[in-house]
Amino acid sequence: MAALVVTVVVLAAGAPVPSALAVVLAATSWAGHRLWQMRARAREAARSRGRVLECCELLASELAAGQPPVSALAAAAADWTALAPVAQVAAYGGDVPAAFQRAAAMPGASDLRLVAAAWRVSHRTGLGLADALARVAATLRDTLATERVVRGELASARATARLVAGLPVAAWMIGSGSGGDPVGFLLTTLPGVACLAAGLGLVVVGLAWIERIAAGVHQ
């Protein structure tokens, strides 16, 4: 969409074809980079959600084995360095639930708020922290199992979107093989550059739309 809007402005200003084409390619590259960043953030968030579950299970097992909370947190921080600030707070006798709350601000780590809540309730009521964390881990395990099912359903939608995005290339090849000159039209004429911008813009918008739908499901 960004490529389409910018190109329309350039064409309206009467820019020559090379300049208009350069703008289209630059805008499309920028949009593609943003799309890649969205996918990278989504993958990182998914990894963090898995690490939260592993952290919770490790803490529960360490505490159930008789380890003190400080030692259990140190073991969890050694396994996942993102928890190092939490372990440090615990070592100095600070507010561990608040440290978990701050760590929950990381992408995909929002479930650490449940760990913080379990930690706070356990210390206020005297209930076993290991049992509380084991229950949190069970909840997170069920949530991740549901998320895996959702990811599987979304995989087909993503595959369809990529297939549709590749259809213009197939049409390009068919046009070239039938005696036409789609490359010359798209790259050397103003109407062709406008069509190229519209096509690339719609492809990027479609792929970004799928990614936003997937991100909304995981939130």
N, C-alpha and C positions, 0 to 999 in steps of 0.2 A: 504493500500500500504506500509506503514511503517513497519507493521508486516511482510509482505512478504519479503521485502528487507532485514530486519535484520535477519530473519530466514534463508534465503539463505546463508548469510554470516556465520551464526553460523554453519549450516549444512556443508558448505564447509570446515570449520575449524575442522570438525569431532567431534563436541560437542556431548555429550551423550543426549539421548532422554529427560530426565527430564530437563536438562538445556535449550534445544531447546524449549520445551513446555513452560517453565517459561518465556523465552524471548518473545514468541508469545503472551502469555496472557498479559504480561506487556505492550508490544507495542500496543496491541489491546485496552487495558484499557486506555492508553494515548491518542490514536486516538479517542476513544469514548468520552473521557473527552473534547477533543478539539472540537468535533462535538457538544457536549452539550453546550459548551461555545458559539459557533457560533449561536445556536438557542436562547440562552439567550440574546446575544447582539442584535439579530434581533428583539426579543420581546421588549426589552428595547427601541430600536430605534423607533419601531412602537408606543409605548406609548408616546415617546417624540414628535413625529409628531402630535399626537392628542393633546398633551398639548400645543404645539405652536398655534394650531388653537384656543383652549380655551383661551389662553392668549390674542391673537389678538382680539377675540370677546369681552373679558372682558374689554380690554383697550378701544376699540371703544365705548362700552356702557357707561363706566365711563366718558369718555371725552364728549360724546353726552349729558350726564346728567349734564354737567357743572363742573365736577371735574377737577382740574388742573392736568397737566401731572405727577407731582411728586406724588400726591395722587393716581392717577390711577395706576402708576407703583408700589406703595406700596401695593395696593390691589392685583395686579397681582402677586407680590412676595409672599404675604401671601397665595395665592392659589397655587403657584408653587415656591418652595424654590430655584429652579435653577436660578430664576430671581432676587434673593436677591442682587447679586453684581450690577446688572443694576439699581435697585432701589436705592442702596446706592450711585452710581455715580450720579444719578439724584438729590438726596437729597443734595449733595455737589456742585451741579452746574457743573458737569463734562460733558464729551462728551458721551451722551446717545447712539447715533448711533454706536459709536466705542465699547461701552460696549455690545450692542446687537450683534455686529460682533464677539466679543470674545465668547459670550455665544453660538453663532451658531456653534462653534467648537465641541459642545457636540454631541454624536451620535444621529442622528435622528432630531437634532434641526437646520439643515441648513436653514430651511425656516425663521428663525429669521433674516436672511440677508434681506429678503423682508420687515420685520418690520423696520429694521434699515434704509433701503432705503426710506421707506415712511416717517419715522421720519425726516430724513435729508432733503428730498425734501419739506416737509411741513414747516419746519423752515426756509428754504432758500427762498421759494416762498410766504409764508404766507397763503397757502391753508389750509383748515381745516384738522387737524390731525385725527379727528374722522372719517371723510369721507374717508381719505386715508387708514386708518386701516380697515375700513369696506370693502373696495374694496379688500384689501389684504386677509381679512378673507374669502370673497366670492371665491377668487381664490384658497385658501388653501382648502376650503370646496369641491370644484369641484375636486381638485387633490386627496383628501382623498377618495372621492366617487369612483373615477377611481381605486385607489389602493385597495379598498375593493373588487371590481370586479376582479382585478388581483389576489388577495389573494384567492378568491374563486376558480379561475381556477387552481391556484397552489396547492390547497388543494388536488385535485384529483391526481395530480402527486406525491405529498408527500405520499398519501395513497397507491398508487401503488408501490412506492419505498419501503415502510415498508412491504407491502405484499410480494414483491420479496425477501426482506431481511429475512423474516421468512420462506421461502420455504425450505432452507437447514435443518431447524429444523424438518419440516414435513418429509423430505426425511430420516433424521436420525431416526425418530420414525418408519417409514415404514420399513427401513432396519433392525432395531432391532426386529420388529415384525415378519419378514419373516425368522428369523433364522440366520441372519448375525450378525456380531459383529463390527459395525461401530465405537462404542466407543473405543473398544480395538485397532482397526486399527489407529484411529486418535490420540489417546493419548499415545500409547506405541511403535509405530514404527516411524522411521525417515521419510519414505514416507508419512505416515499418518499425521505427524506433519507439513510436507511441504504442504500437501493438506489443512489442517486446516488453516495454515497461509495464503495461497492463497485465500481461501474462505472468511475468516474474512477480509482480506485486500480489496477484491473486494466489499464486503458489505459496509465497511466504506467509500471507495472511491465513491461508488454509492450514498450513503446518503449525503456525503459532496458535491458532484456534484450538487444534487438537491438544497441544501442550497445555494450554490454559484450562481446558476441560479436565485433563488428567491432574493438574495441580489442584484444582478445586475439589476433586474427589479425595485427594490425600489429605486435605486440610481438616 
